[in-house]
Amino acid sequence: PTVTQLYRTKKLPSAGSTSSTFPPSQYLNDRISLIRNDITKLDVECIVNAANRSLLGGGGVDGAIHRAAGPRLLEECSGLGGCETGDAKITKAYDLPCKHVIHTVGPIYDSAGKQDPEYMLRSCYRTSLELAVQHGLKTIAFPAISTGVYGYPHHLAARAVVQEIRQFLEQSKGDPNALHRVVFCNFEPRDMDVYAQMFLQYLPPTA
Ligand code: AR6
């Protein structure tokens, strides 16, 4: 079977699944889910926003999150003083179904002379995960940070992300404050295939 078929046989949630209580049969393994959906529809404890350094909104997933959260999100963001690339800041979620939004700023892939994009992308994911743990949050959903407007090639981004997640989960094994579930919420069909391949390679299903 192809990688995608293999994961389909594991009952991967399809687009339209909005529940935060993913049934166990839809888990990729016991701590990770891969879904295709609009991240603003998820009622997980916290979603991650692929923001820019101003934190004052933009297009793509950032625009969608601000639209769905309502103007109070922008109000809170304007008091945060922006955010550095690779760093993350947390806010409430206002009209969104989730409880919190973690805003992180991915690297612009082709910004010549700037820091290593892979290091920065991994930092976005790691810092967001750490912030969620610090706030006692148990479920977090990520979009494919930097792979839209910021131009990070999809397969390179997915590989870096899955490696970072694996490292994070291994390091937090046995920690009572550990996250229960990390959800990768992709928008584009091609990201589903790329992520499925990377998971198979770096984080095979445990069941
Ligand atoms: N739910 C999940 N994923 C989405 C959604 C959604 N509703 N909408 C888009 N995506 P991008 P970046 C996917 O461009 O590359 C903004 O203007 C999209 O298909 O949103 O980090 C910010 O303000 C793509 O796979 O973020 C920054 O200026 C992924 O989300 C800049 O864009 C990321 O695409 C950040 O660029």
py3Dmol code that shows the C-alpha trace and the ligand (Angstrom):
import py3Dmol

protein = """\
ATOM      1  CA  PRO A   1       0.000   0.000   0.000  1.00  0.00           C
ATOM      2  CA  THR A   2       1.047   3.607  -0.484  1.00  0.00           C
ATOM      3  CA  VAL A   3       1.765   5.642   2.616  1.00  0.00           C
ATOM      4  CA  THR A   4      -1.557   7.442   2.339  1.00  0.00           C
ATOM      5  CA  GLN A   5      -3.453   4.173   1.962  1.00  0.00           C
ATOM      6  CA  LEU A   6      -1.675   2.823   4.994  1.00  0.00           C
ATOM      7  CA  TYR A   7      -2.788   5.761   7.085  1.00  0.00           C
ATOM      8  CA  ARG A   8      -6.291   5.641   5.614  1.00  0.00           C
ATOM      9  CA  THR A   9      -6.596   2.111   6.901  1.00  0.00           C
ATOM     10  CA  LYS A  10      -5.861   3.644  10.298  1.00  0.00           C
ATOM     11  CA  LYS A  11      -9.003   5.761   9.873  1.00  0.00           C
ATOM     12  CA  LEU A  12      -7.357   9.138   9.513  1.00  0.00           C
ATOM     13  CA  PRO A  13      -9.908  11.868  10.291  1.00  0.00           C
ATOM     14  CA  SER A  14     -11.147  13.439   7.089  1.00  0.00           C
ATOM     15  CA  ALA A  15     -11.790  17.092   6.318  1.00  0.00           C
ATOM     16  CA  GLY A  16     -14.849  18.149   8.239  1.00  0.00           C
ATOM     17  CA  SER A  17     -13.917  16.401  11.467  1.00  0.00           C
ATOM     18  CA  THR A  18     -14.045  19.189  14.023  1.00  0.00           C
ATOM     19  CA  SER A  19     -14.166  17.279  17.256  1.00  0.00           C
ATOM     20  CA  SER A  20     -11.407  17.775  19.806  1.00  0.00           C
ATOM     21  CA  THR A  21     -12.190  14.359  21.224  1.00  0.00           C
ATOM     22  CA  PHE A  22     -10.729  12.420  18.328  1.00  0.00           C
ATOM     23  CA  PRO A  23     -11.769   8.802  18.732  1.00  0.00           C
ATOM     24  CA  PRO A  24      -8.759   6.556  19.371  1.00  0.00           C
ATOM     25  CA  SER A  25      -9.157   4.886  15.988  1.00  0.00           C
ATOM     26  CA  GLN A  26      -8.300   8.202  14.386  1.00  0.00           C
ATOM     27  CA  TYR A  27      -5.035   8.638  16.218  1.00  0.00           C
ATOM     28  CA  LEU A  28      -1.881   8.297  14.221  1.00  0.00           C
ATOM     29  CA  ASN A  29      -0.326   7.044  17.410  1.00  0.00           C
ATOM     30  CA  ASP A  30      -1.229   7.632  21.051  1.00  0.00           C
ATOM     31  CA  ARG A  31      -0.122  11.275  21.115  1.00  0.00           C
ATOM     32  CA  ILE A  32      -0.384  12.610  17.569  1.00  0.00           C
ATOM     33  CA  SER A  33      -3.230  13.320  15.152  1.00  0.00           C
ATOM     34  CA  LEU A  34      -3.038  14.367  11.535  1.00  0.00           C
ATOM     35  CA  ILE A  35      -6.131  15.993  10.078  1.00  0.00           C
ATOM     36  CA  ARG A  36      -7.136  18.157   7.170  1.00  0.00           C
ATOM     37  CA  ASN A  37      -9.337  20.994   8.284  1.00  0.00           C
ATOM     38  CA  ASP A  38      -9.740  24.698   8.893  1.00  0.00           C
ATOM     39  CA  ILE A  39      -7.852  25.175  12.176  1.00  0.00           C
ATOM     40  CA  THR A  40     -10.329  27.838  13.327  1.00  0.00           C
ATOM     41  CA  LYS A  41     -13.001  25.114  13.599  1.00  0.00           C
ATOM     42  CA  LEU A  42     -11.115  22.995  16.137  1.00  0.00           C
ATOM     43  CA  ASP A  43     -12.228  23.028  19.750  1.00  0.00           C
ATOM     44  CA  VAL A  44      -8.905  21.800  21.089  1.00  0.00           C
ATOM     45  CA  GLU A  45      -7.465  23.678  24.083  1.00  0.00           C
ATOM     46  CA  CYS A  46      -5.119  25.707  21.958  1.00  0.00           C
ATOM     47  CA  ILE A  47      -4.362  26.396  18.322  1.00  0.00           C
ATOM     48  CA  VAL A  48      -1.181  27.878  16.929  1.00  0.00           C
ATOM     49  CA  ASN A  49      -1.201  30.882  14.618  1.00  0.00           C
ATOM     50  CA  ALA A  50       1.412  31.385  11.888  1.00  0.00           C
ATOM     51  CA  ALA A  51       1.702  35.105  12.542  1.00  0.00           C
ATOM     52  CA  ASN A  52       4.171  37.821  11.550  1.00  0.00           C
ATOM     53  CA  ARG A  53       6.437  39.805  13.861  1.00  0.00           C
ATOM     54  CA  SER A  54       3.899  42.578  14.403  1.00  0.00           C
ATOM     55  CA  LEU A  55       1.263  40.120  15.714  1.00  0.00           C
ATOM     56  CA  LEU A  56      -1.274  42.518  14.239  1.00  0.00           C
ATOM     57  CA  GLY A  57      -2.846  40.108  11.758  1.00  0.00           C
ATOM     58  CA  GLY A  58      -2.328  39.341   8.081  1.00  0.00           C
ATOM     59  CA  GLY A  59      -3.489  36.892   5.430  1.00  0.00           C
ATOM     60  CA  GLY A  60      -3.558  33.080   5.335  1.00  0.00           C
ATOM     61  CA  VAL A  61      -4.211  31.239   8.562  1.00  0.00           C
ATOM     62  CA  ASP A  62      -3.446  34.429  10.554  1.00  0.00           C
ATOM     63  CA  GLY A  63      -6.262  36.272   8.767  1.00  0.00           C
ATOM     64  CA  ALA A  64      -8.643  33.335   9.258  1.00  0.00           C
ATOM     65  CA  ILE A  65      -7.872  33.161  13.002  1.00  0.00           C
ATOM     66  CA  HIS A  66      -8.382  36.897  13.533  1.00  0.00           C
ATOM     67  CA  ARG A  67     -11.617  36.882  11.546  1.00  0.00           C
ATOM     68  CA  ALA A  68     -13.014  33.978  13.529  1.00  0.00           C
ATOM     69  CA  ALA A  69     -11.779  35.236  16.918  1.00  0.00           C
ATOM     70  CA  GLY A  70     -13.213  38.734  16.494  1.00  0.00           C
ATOM     71  CA  PRO A  71     -11.698  42.171  17.208  1.00  0.00           C
ATOM     72  CA  ARG A  72     -10.825  41.459  20.842  1.00  0.00           C
ATOM     73  CA  LEU A  73      -7.989  39.221  19.675  1.00  0.00           C
ATOM     74  CA  LEU A  74      -6.352  42.092  17.804  1.00  0.00           C
ATOM     75  CA  GLU A  75      -6.834  44.275  20.864  1.00  0.00           C
ATOM     76  CA  GLU A  76      -4.960  41.797  23.069  1.00  0.00           C
ATOM     77  CA  CYS A  77      -2.283  41.255  20.404  1.00  0.00           C
ATOM     78  CA  SER A  78      -1.615  44.972  20.119  1.00  0.00           C
ATOM     79  CA  GLY A  79      -0.472  44.996  23.740  1.00  0.00           C
ATOM     80  CA  LEU A  80       2.099  42.241  23.247  1.00  0.00           C
ATOM     81  CA  GLY A  81       4.829  44.285  21.577  1.00  0.00           C
ATOM     82  CA  GLY A  82       5.228  41.926  18.621  1.00  0.00           C
ATOM     83  CA  CYS A  83       7.146  38.651  18.555  1.00  0.00           C
ATOM     84  CA  GLU A  84      10.562  37.599  17.253  1.00  0.00           C
ATOM     85  CA  THR A  85      10.950  34.960  14.562  1.00  0.00           C
ATOM     86  CA  GLY A  86      11.069  31.527  16.200  1.00  0.00           C
ATOM     87  CA  ASP A  87       9.404  32.779  19.392  1.00  0.00           C
ATOM     88  CA  ALA A  88       5.766  32.469  20.569  1.00  0.00           C
ATOM     89  CA  LYS A  89       3.207  34.382  22.656  1.00  0.00           C
ATOM     90  CA  ILE A  90      -0.132  33.237  24.065  1.00  0.00           C
ATOM     91  CA  THR A  91      -3.524  34.973  24.090  1.00  0.00           C
ATOM     92  CA  LYS A  92      -7.131  34.096  24.773  1.00  0.00           C
ATOM     93  CA  ALA A  93      -9.185  32.801  21.862  1.00  0.00           C
ATOM     94  CA  TYR A  94     -12.325  34.970  22.203  1.00  0.00           C
ATOM     95  CA  ASP A  95     -14.944  33.844  19.636  1.00  0.00           C
ATOM     96  CA  LEU A  96     -12.962  30.787  18.505  1.00  0.00           C
ATOM     97  CA  PRO A  97     -14.052  27.369  19.779  1.00  0.00           C
ATOM     98  CA  CYS A  98     -10.594  26.717  21.284  1.00  0.00           C
ATOM     99  CA  LYS A  99      -9.465  28.287  24.593  1.00  0.00           C
ATOM    100  CA  HIS A 100      -6.133  29.872  23.673  1.00  0.00           C
ATOM    101  CA  VAL A 101      -4.143  30.938  20.640  1.00  0.00           C
ATOM    102  CA  ILE A 102      -0.369  30.642  20.581  1.00  0.00           C
ATOM    103  CA  HIS A 103       1.049  33.095  18.062  1.00  0.00           C
ATOM    104  CA  THR A 104       4.396  32.155  16.607  1.00  0.00           C
ATOM    105  CA  VAL A 105       6.439  33.697  13.813  1.00  0.00           C
ATOM    106  CA  GLY A 106       7.937  31.347  11.260  1.00  0.00           C
ATOM    107  CA  PRO A 107      10.998  32.143   9.142  1.00  0.00           C
ATOM    108  CA  ILE A 108      10.701  33.636   5.671  1.00  0.00           C
ATOM    109  CA  TYR A 109      12.410  30.857   3.757  1.00  0.00           C
ATOM    110  CA  ASP A 110      14.318  32.964   1.268  1.00  0.00           C
ATOM    111  CA  SER A 111      15.377  35.819   3.500  1.00  0.00           C
ATOM    112  CA  ALA A 112      19.038  35.759   2.516  1.00  0.00           C
ATOM    113  CA  GLY A 113      21.547  36.392   5.270  1.00  0.00           C
ATOM    114  CA  LYS A 114      19.063  35.725   8.070  1.00  0.00           C
ATOM    115  CA  GLN A 115      19.157  32.856  10.553  1.00  0.00           C
ATOM    116  CA  ASP A 116      18.956  29.228   9.494  1.00  0.00           C
ATOM    117  CA  PRO A 117      15.287  28.665   8.482  1.00  0.00           C
ATOM    118  CA  GLU A 118      15.199  25.090   9.777  1.00  0.00           C
ATOM    119  CA  TYR A 119      16.494  26.135  13.184  1.00  0.00           C
ATOM    120  CA  MET A 120      13.879  28.907  13.299  1.00  0.00           C
ATOM    121  CA  LEU A 121      11.019  26.687  12.161  1.00  0.00           C
ATOM    122  CA  ARG A 122      11.869  24.042  14.752  1.00  0.00           C
ATOM    123  CA  SER A 123      12.081  26.784  17.344  1.00  0.00           C
ATOM    124  CA  CYS A 124       8.513  27.898  16.486  1.00  0.00           C
ATOM    125  CA  TYR A 125       7.166  24.431  17.195  1.00  0.00           C
ATOM    126  CA  ARG A 126       9.295  23.824  20.282  1.00  0.00           C
ATOM    127  CA  THR A 127       8.557  27.230  21.833  1.00  0.00           C
ATOM    128  CA  SER A 128       4.823  26.816  21.175  1.00  0.00           C
ATOM    129  CA  LEU A 129       4.841  23.358  22.784  1.00  0.00           C
ATOM    130  CA  GLU A 130       6.747  24.672  25.800  1.00  0.00           C
ATOM    131  CA  LEU A 131       4.339  27.581  26.193  1.00  0.00           C
ATOM    132  CA  ALA A 132       1.374  25.182  26.087  1.00  0.00           C
ATOM    133  CA  VAL A 133       2.972  23.014  28.793  1.00  0.00           C
ATOM    134  CA  GLN A 134       3.714  26.087  30.947  1.00  0.00           C
ATOM    135  CA  HIS A 135       0.027  27.006  30.772  1.00  0.00           C
ATOM    136  CA  GLY A 136      -1.123  23.507  31.663  1.00  0.00           C
ATOM    137  CA  LEU A 137      -2.691  22.931  28.256  1.00  0.00           C
ATOM    138  CA  LYS A 138      -3.048  19.336  27.135  1.00  0.00           C
ATOM    139  CA  THR A 139      -3.983  19.556  23.458  1.00  0.00           C
ATOM    140  CA  ILE A 140      -2.471  21.758  20.787  1.00  0.00           C
ATOM    141  CA  ALA A 141      -3.113  22.044  17.052  1.00  0.00           C
ATOM    142  CA  PHE A 142      -0.556  23.357  14.556  1.00  0.00           C
ATOM    143  CA  PRO A 143      -0.969  24.615  11.002  1.00  0.00           C
ATOM    144  CA  ALA A 144       1.890  24.124   8.524  1.00  0.00           C
ATOM    145  CA  ILE A 145       3.839  27.188   9.668  1.00  0.00           C
ATOM    146  CA  SER A 146       5.852  29.138   7.044  1.00  0.00           C
ATOM    147  CA  THR A 147       4.700  26.970   4.120  1.00  0.00           C
ATOM    148  CA  GLY A 148       2.306  29.574   2.689  1.00  0.00           C
ATOM    149  CA  VAL A 149       3.269  33.210   2.169  1.00  0.00           C
ATOM    150  CA  TYR A 150       6.662  32.590   3.816  1.00  0.00           C
ATOM    151  CA  GLY A 151       7.624  30.084   1.109  1.00  0.00           C
ATOM    152  CA  TYR A 152       9.131  27.201   3.116  1.00  0.00           C
ATOM    153  CA  PRO A 153       9.138  24.090   0.875  1.00  0.00           C
ATOM    154  CA  HIS A 154       6.434  21.713   2.125  1.00  0.00           C
ATOM    155  CA  HIS A 155       8.452  18.511   2.379  1.00  0.00           C
ATOM    156  CA  LEU A 156      11.425  20.212   4.065  1.00  0.00           C
ATOM    157  CA  ALA A 157       9.113  21.881   6.570  1.00  0.00           C
ATOM    158  CA  ALA A 158       7.270  18.639   7.347  1.00  0.00           C
ATOM    159  CA  ARG A 159      10.531  16.756   7.891  1.00  0.00           C
ATOM    160  CA  ALA A 160      11.883  19.386  10.277  1.00  0.00           C
ATOM    161  CA  VAL A 161       8.584  19.537  12.158  1.00  0.00           C
ATOM    162  CA  VAL A 162       8.215  15.784  12.595  1.00  0.00           C
ATOM    163  CA  GLN A 163      11.822  15.506  13.804  1.00  0.00           C
ATOM    164  CA  GLU A 164      11.281  18.299  16.307  1.00  0.00           C
ATOM    165  CA  ILE A 165       8.037  16.760  17.571  1.00  0.00           C
ATOM    166  CA  ARG A 166       9.666  13.403  17.995  1.00  0.00           C
ATOM    167  CA  GLN A 167      12.463  14.958  20.036  1.00  0.00           C
ATOM    168  CA  PHE A 168       9.993  16.917  22.147  1.00  0.00           C
ATOM    169  CA  LEU A 169       7.795  13.905  22.865  1.00  0.00           C
ATOM    170  CA  GLU A 170      10.794  11.749  23.732  1.00  0.00           C
ATOM    171  CA  GLN A 171      12.126  14.385  26.117  1.00  0.00           C
ATOM    172  CA  SER A 172       8.756  14.789  27.840  1.00  0.00           C
ATOM    173  CA  LYS A 173       8.111  11.072  28.303  1.00  0.00           C
ATOM    174  CA  GLY A 174       6.982  10.366  31.869  1.00  0.00           C
ATOM    175  CA  ASP A 175       6.506  14.077  32.656  1.00  0.00           C
ATOM    176  CA  PRO A 176       3.161  14.427  34.491  1.00  0.00           C
ATOM    177  CA  ASN A 177       2.641  17.863  32.905  1.00  0.00           C
ATOM    178  CA  ALA A 178       3.209  16.535  29.388  1.00  0.00           C
ATOM    179  CA  LEU A 179       0.848  17.334  26.554  1.00  0.00           C
ATOM    180  CA  HIS A 180      -1.703  14.632  25.820  1.00  0.00           C
ATOM    181  CA  ARG A 181      -2.069  15.276  22.134  1.00  0.00           C
ATOM    182  CA  VAL A 182      -0.450  17.223  19.315  1.00  0.00           C
ATOM    183  CA  VAL A 183      -2.673  17.737  16.275  1.00  0.00           C
ATOM    184  CA  PHE A 184      -1.263  18.611  12.863  1.00  0.00           C
ATOM    185  CA  CYS A 185      -4.014  20.449  11.065  1.00  0.00           C
ATOM    186  CA  ASN A 186      -3.251  20.819   7.388  1.00  0.00           C
ATOM    187  CA  PHE A 187      -5.208  22.804   4.883  1.00  0.00           C
ATOM    188  CA  GLU A 188      -3.732  21.504   1.660  1.00  0.00           C
ATOM    189  CA  PRO A 189      -4.094  17.900   0.466  1.00  0.00           C
ATOM    190  CA  ARG A 190      -0.424  17.691  -0.509  1.00  0.00           C
ATOM    191  CA  ASP A 191       0.592  18.432   3.088  1.00  0.00           C
ATOM    192  CA  MET A 192      -1.382  15.401   4.248  1.00  0.00           C
ATOM    193  CA  ASP A 193       0.702  13.135   2.032  1.00  0.00           C
ATOM    194  CA  VAL A 194       3.974  14.789   2.945  1.00  0.00           C
ATOM    195  CA  TYR A 195       3.220  14.593   6.679  1.00  0.00           C
ATOM    196  CA  ALA A 196       2.041  10.993   6.402  1.00  0.00           C
ATOM    197  CA  GLN A 197       5.319  10.075   4.727  1.00  0.00           C
ATOM    198  CA  MET A 198       7.394  11.864   7.342  1.00  0.00           C
ATOM    199  CA  PHE A 199       5.457  10.292  10.203  1.00  0.00           C
ATOM    200  CA  LEU A 200       5.977   6.877   8.724  1.00  0.00           C
ATOM    201  CA  GLN A 201       9.684   7.538   8.442  1.00  0.00           C
ATOM    202  CA  TYR A 202      10.322   9.293  11.745  1.00  0.00           C
ATOM    203  CA  LEU A 203       7.380   8.454  14.006  1.00  0.00           C
ATOM    204  CA  PRO A 204       5.639   5.261  12.914  1.00  0.00           C
ATOM    205  CA  PRO A 205       2.199   4.466  14.366  1.00  0.00           C
ATOM    206  CA  THR A 206       2.475   2.549  17.636  1.00  0.00           C
ATOM    207  CA  ALA A 207      -0.768   0.599  17.294  1.00  0.00           C
TER     208      ALA A 207
END
"""
ligand_1 = """\
36
AR6
N -6.499 26.433 8.749
C -5.367 25.690 8.640
N -4.369 25.989 7.792
C -4.533 27.084 7.007
C -5.665 27.912 7.054
C -6.689 27.548 7.986
N -7.801 28.262 8.116
N -5.501 28.921 6.150
C -4.321 28.735 5.544
N -3.731 27.618 6.056
P 0.315 31.092 5.743
P 3.094 31.526 6.641
C -2.436 27.021 5.714
O 0.581 31.839 4.492
O 3.644 30.887 5.423
C 0.292 35.873 7.054
O -0.059 36.987 6.299
C -1.850 27.387 4.373
O -2.439 26.614 3.339
O -0.947 31.354 6.473
O 3.705 31.169 7.969
C 0.992 36.245 8.371
O 0.484 37.450 8.907
C -0.392 27.015 4.583
O -0.231 25.615 4.377
O 1.510 31.346 6.840
C 2.406 36.371 7.959
O 2.682 37.642 7.403
C -0.164 27.307 6.072
O -1.484 27.499 6.636
C 2.564 35.311 6.883
O 1.253 35.129 6.339
C 0.677 28.536 6.350
O 0.430 29.543 5.388
C 3.006 33.992 7.459
O 3.249 33.095 6.409
"""
view = py3Dmol.view(width=600, height=400)
view.addModel(protein, "pdb")
view.setStyle({"model": 0}, {"cartoon": {"style": "trace"}})
view.addModel(ligand_1, "xyz")
view.setStyle({"model": 1}, {"stick": {}})
view.zoomTo()
view.show()
